Amino acid sequence: MIQDATAQIGAKEYTAHGLRKNAAIALAEADCTVQQIMAITGHKTWREAMRYTQRREQKKLARQAIDKLEAATKVANARTEGQRGVG
């Protein structure tokens, strides 16, 4: 069924596993819960579905860390510029 459907849209290289994985990743990036991902993808175990939310969470935490670093750098640069103007 999947092979027929992907052939019809000119995407024969896609597999059922790949499509399911991409759906899980998209759902995780949309902030869906593990239970919601499992409901859509049909994963039977929490562990398997968690794989996708952990990936999303890592990206989210990394973005937050970079934002904090950039904010701290701006503050440090502003202090440095202020000290130069005082002397």
N, CA and C atoms as a LAMMPS dump frame, in Angstrom:
ITEM: TIMESTEP
0
ITEM: NUMBER OF ATOMS
261
ITEM: BOX BOUNDS ff ff ff
-5.0000000000000000e+02 5.0000000000000000e+02
-5.0000000000000000e+02 5.0000000000000000e+02
-5.0000000000000000e+02 5.0000000000000000e+02
ITEM: ATOMS id mol type element x y z
1 1 1 N 0.827 -1.191 0
2 1 2 C 0 0 0
3 1 3 C 0.876 1.262 0
4 2 1 N 1.893 1.282 0.873
5 2 2 C 2.783 2.445 0.937
6 2 3 C 3.556 2.597 -0.365
7 3 1 N 4.047 1.473 -0.898
8 3 2 C 4.793 1.53 -2.155
9 3 3 C 3.926 2.073 -3.287
10 4 1 N 2.677 1.658 -3.336
11 4 2 C 1.768 2.16 -4.367
12 4 3 C 1.53 3.655 -4.214
13 5 1 N 1.309 4.087 -2.987
14 5 2 C 1.037 5.501 -2.727
15 5 3 C 2.252 6.366 -3.049
16 6 1 N 3.457 5.928 -2.634
17 6 2 C 4.645 6.735 -2.914
18 6 3 C 4.976 6.723 -4.411
19 7 1 N 4.689 5.633 -5.089
20 7 2 C 4.908 5.575 -6.536
21 7 3 C 4.001 6.565 -7.258
22 8 1 N 2.775 6.697 -6.779
23 8 2 C 1.816 7.613 -7.406
24 8 3 C 2.249 9.078 -7.296
25 9 1 N 2.985 9.395 -6.249
26 9 2 C 3.423 10.791 -6.1
27 9 3 C 4.88 10.972 -6.522
28 10 1 N 5.466 9.93 -7.137
29 10 2 C 6.832 10.018 -7.635
30 10 3 C 7.887 10.008 -6.544
31 11 1 N 7.612 9.309 -5.458
32 11 2 C 8.548 9.255 -4.326
33 11 3 C 8.806 7.802 -3.931
34 12 1 N 9.216 7.002 -4.896
35 12 2 C 9.415 5.567 -4.648
36 12 3 C 10.465 5.282 -3.583
37 13 1 N 11.402 6.202 -3.391
38 13 2 C 12.487 5.954 -2.439
39 13 3 C 12.039 6.006 -0.976
40 14 1 N 10.852 6.512 -0.715
41 14 2 C 10.363 6.588 0.661
42 14 3 C 9.839 5.232 1.129
43 15 1 N 10.108 4.938 2.399
44 15 2 C 9.634 3.688 2.987
45 15 3 C 8.608 4.008 4.073
46 16 1 N 7.869 3.01 4.474
47 16 2 C 6.897 3.193 5.552
48 16 3 C 7.622 3.624 6.828
49 17 1 N 8.762 3.017 7.103
50 17 2 C 9.53 3.371 8.298
51 17 3 C 9.978 4.832 8.254
52 18 1 N 10.488 5.263 7.108
53 18 2 C 10.946 6.645 6.96
54 18 3 C 9.818 7.647 7.101
55 19 1 N 8.676 7.335 6.517
56 19 2 C 7.524 8.228 6.625
57 19 3 C 7.03 8.322 8.064
58 20 1 N 7.027 7.195 8.742
59 20 2 C 6.598 7.168 10.142
60 20 3 C 7.563 7.983 11.008
61 21 1 N 8.844 7.806 10.769
62 21 2 C 9.865 8.546 11.51
63 21 3 C 9.722 10.047 11.265
64 22 1 N 9.559 10.45 10.019
65 22 2 C 9.397 11.869 9.697
66 22 3 C 8.147 12.445 10.34
67 23 1 N 7.083 11.662 10.378
68 23 2 C 5.855 12.12 11.041
69 23 3 C 6.095 12.314 12.527
70 24 1 N 6.788 11.376 13.151
71 24 2 C 7.074 11.482 14.582
72 24 3 C 7.928 12.706 14.881
73 25 1 N 8.923 12.96 14.046
74 25 2 C 9.789 14.13 14.238
75 25 3 C 8.982 15.415 14.08
76 26 1 N 8.15 15.483 13.049
77 26 2 C 7.33 16.682 12.834
78 26 3 C 6.381 16.921 14.003
79 27 1 N 5.785 15.86 14.507
80 27 2 C 4.878 15.98 15.651
81 27 3 C 5.637 16.458 16.893
82 28 1 N 6.83 15.919 17.114
83 28 2 C 7.639 16.328 18.266
84 28 3 C 8.027 17.797 18.147
85 29 1 N 8.414 18.221 16.948
86 29 2 C 8.796 19.617 16.75
87 29 3 C 7.608 20.564 16.877
88 30 1 N 6.405 20.023 16.744
89 30 2 C 5.187 20.816 16.942
90 30 3 C 4.762 20.8 18.413
91 31 1 N 5.655 20.294 19.279
92 31 2 C 5.42 20.214 20.728
93 31 3 C 4.309 19.249 21.116
94 32 1 N 4.094 18.218 20.322
95 32 2 C 3.14 17.178 20.703
96 32 3 C 3.73 16.342 21.83
97 33 1 N 2.893 15.818 22.67
98 33 2 C 3.345 14.959 23.763
99 33 3 C 3.697 13.581 23.218
100 34 1 N 4.38 12.807 24.041
101 34 2 C 4.722 11.436 23.658
102 34 3 C 3.444 10.654 23.356
103 35 1 N 2.433 10.829 24.196
104 35 2 C 1.174 10.11 23.988
105 35 3 C 0.528 10.506 22.661
106 36 1 N 0.587 11.774 22.311
107 36 2 C 0.016 12.218 21.043
108 36 3 C 0.78 11.628 19.864
109 37 1 N 2.092 11.609 19.97
110 37 2 C 2.911 11.013 18.901
111 37 3 C 2.561 9.543 18.74
112 38 1 N 2.448 8.833 19.857
113 38 2 C 2.102 7.407 19.813
114 38 3 C 0.726 7.188 19.181
115 39 1 N -0.195 8.089 19.446
116 39 2 C -1.542 7.948 18.898
117 39 3 C -1.549 8.079 17.376
118 40 1 N -0.683 8.94 16.862
119 40 2 C -0.629 9.147 15.413
120 40 3 C 0.219 8.084 14.721
121 41 1 N 1.393 7.811 15.28
122 41 2 C 2.34 6.927 14.594
123 41 3 C 2.112 5.449 14.866
124 42 1 N 1.397 5.15 15.941
125 42 2 C 1.149 3.759 16.272
126 42 3 C 2.269 3.09 17.041
127 43 1 N 3.236 3.883 17.525
128 43 2 C 4.293 3.286 18.345
129 43 3 C 3.647 2.636 19.565
130 44 1 N 4.149 1.487 19.92
131 44 2 C 3.578 0.732 21.041
132 44 3 C 4.289 1.015 22.364
133 45 1 N 5.562 1.435 22.274
134 45 2 C 6.305 1.655 23.509
135 45 3 C 6.625 3.135 23.696
136 46 1 N 6.61 3.526 24.95
137 46 2 C 6.94 4.891 25.347
138 46 3 C 8.383 5.205 24.917
139 47 1 N 9.263 4.252 25.115
140 47 2 C 10.678 4.454 24.817
141 47 3 C 10.904 4.828 23.357
142 48 1 N 10.246 4.138 22.465
143 48 2 C 10.421 4.409 21.039
144 48 3 C 9.936 5.817 20.692
145 49 1 N 8.806 6.209 21.191
146 49 2 C 8.27 7.543 20.906
147 49 3 C 9.1 8.638 21.579
148 50 1 N 9.671 8.332 22.742
149 50 2 C 10.514 9.296 23.46
150 50 3 C 11.733 9.697 22.646
151 51 1 N 12.196 8.816 21.804
152 51 2 C 13.367 9.1 20.977
153 51 3 C 13.167 10.41 20.194
154 52 1 N 11.974 10.64 19.728
155 52 2 C 11.699 11.821 18.915
156 52 3 C 11.528 13.075 19.772
157 53 1 N 10.905 12.941 20.935
158 53 2 C 10.739 14.114 21.792
159 53 3 C 12.076 14.522 22.404
160 54 1 N 12.947 13.575 22.679
161 54 2 C 14.266 13.917 23.212
162 54 3 C 15.067 14.715 22.201
163 55 1 N 14.982 14.355 20.953
164 55 2 C 15.678 15.081 19.887
165 55 3 C 15.168 16.526 19.831
166 56 1 N 13.841 16.677 19.896
167 56 2 C 13.257 18.014 19.876
168 56 3 C 13.665 18.796 21.106
169 57 1 N 13.642 18.145 22.254
170 57 2 C 13.995 18.809 23.509
171 57 3 C 15.453 19.27 23.485
172 58 1 N 16.321 18.466 22.911
173 58 2 C 17.727 18.847 22.828
174 58 3 C 17.885 20.107 21.976
175 59 1 N 17.197 20.177 20.851
176 59 2 C 17.261 21.361 19.995
177 59 3 C 16.728 22.589 20.731
178 60 1 N 15.622 22.398 21.446
179 60 2 C 14.998 23.493 22.183
180 60 3 C 15.943 24.012 23.277
181 61 1 N 16.553 23.097 24.027
182 61 2 C 17.482 23.485 25.081
183 61 3 C 18.723 24.162 24.505
184 62 1 N 19.2 23.67 23.388
185 62 2 C 20.361 24.283 22.742
186 62 3 C 20.034 25.707 22.309
187 63 1 N 18.86 25.924 21.746
188 63 2 C 18.449 27.271 21.323
189 63 3 C 18.355 28.197 22.529
190 64 1 N 17.791 27.713 23.627
191 64 2 C 17.687 28.511 24.847
192 64 3 C 19.072 28.876 25.374
193 65 1 N 20.006 27.935 25.332
194 65 2 C 21.362 28.194 25.808
195 65 3 C 22.047 29.258 24.948
196 66 1 N 21.902 29.162 23.65
197 66 2 C 22.5 30.155 22.75
198 66 3 C 21.882 31.531 22.997
199 67 1 N 20.562 31.587 23.185
200 67 2 C 19.903 32.865 23.473
201 67 3 C 20.453 33.492 24.754
202 68 1 N 20.66 32.671 25.791
203 68 2 C 21.211 33.173 27.05
204 68 3 C 22.641 33.663 26.859
205 69 1 N 23.435 32.918 26.108
206 69 2 C 24.809 33.314 25.851
207 69 3 C 24.861 34.646 25.11
208 70 1 N 24.01 34.795 24.104
209 70 2 C 23.979 36.047 23.348
210 70 3 C 23.549 37.216 24.223
211 71 1 N 22.57 37.001 25.098
212 71 2 C 22.118 38.056 26.005
213 71 3 C 23.235 38.435 26.977
214 72 1 N 23.935 37.44 27.521
215 72 2 C 25.027 37.715 28.456
216 72 3 C 26.165 38.453 27.757
217 73 1 N 26.433 38.103 26.526
218 73 2 C 27.487 38.766 25.764
219 73 3 C 27.131 40.226 25.525
220 74 1 N 25.861 40.502 25.217
221 74 2 C 25.423 41.889 25.028
222 74 3 C 25.623 42.705 26.302
223 75 1 N 25.264 42.122 27.45
224 75 2 C 25.422 42.808 28.733
225 75 3 C 26.897 43.072 29.002
226 76 1 N 27.733 42.081 28.788
227 76 2 C 29.174 42.238 29.021
228 76 3 C 29.758 43.298 28.099
229 77 1 N 29.347 43.293 26.846
230 77 2 C 29.837 44.294 25.892
231 77 3 C 29.377 45.695 26.278
232 78 1 N 28.14 45.815 26.746
233 78 2 C 27.619 47.119 27.166
234 78 3 C 28.409 47.64 28.368
235 79 1 N 28.737 46.764 29.303
236 79 2 C 29.539 47.163 30.48
237 79 3 C 30.92 47.644 30.041
238 80 1 N 31.532 46.899 29.128
239 80 2 C 32.859 47.244 28.644
240 80 3 C 32.835 48.603 27.96
241 81 1 N 31.833 48.836 27.138
242 81 2 C 31.708 50.116 26.438
243 81 3 C 31.44 51.245 27.435
244 82 1 N 30.655 50.979 28.447
245 82 2 C 30.371 51.98 29.483
246 82 3 C 31.608 52.333 30.272
247 83 1 N 32.435 51.37 30.563
248 83 2 C 33.67 51.619 31.314
249 83 3 C 34.658 52.431 30.476
250 84 1 N 34.671 52.199 29.199
251 84 2 C 35.568 52.964 28.326
252 84 3 C 35.161 54.438 28.289
253 85 1 N 33.861 54.684 28.323
254 85 2 C 33.356 56.06 28.249
255 85 3 C 33.575 56.85 29.539
256 86 1 N 33.737 56.13 30.667
257 86 2 C 33.889 56.777 31.964
258 86 3 C 35.275 57.399 32.095
259 87 1 N 36.318 56.723 31.606
260 87 2 C 37.695 57.114 31.834
261 87 3 C 38.122 58.24 31.032
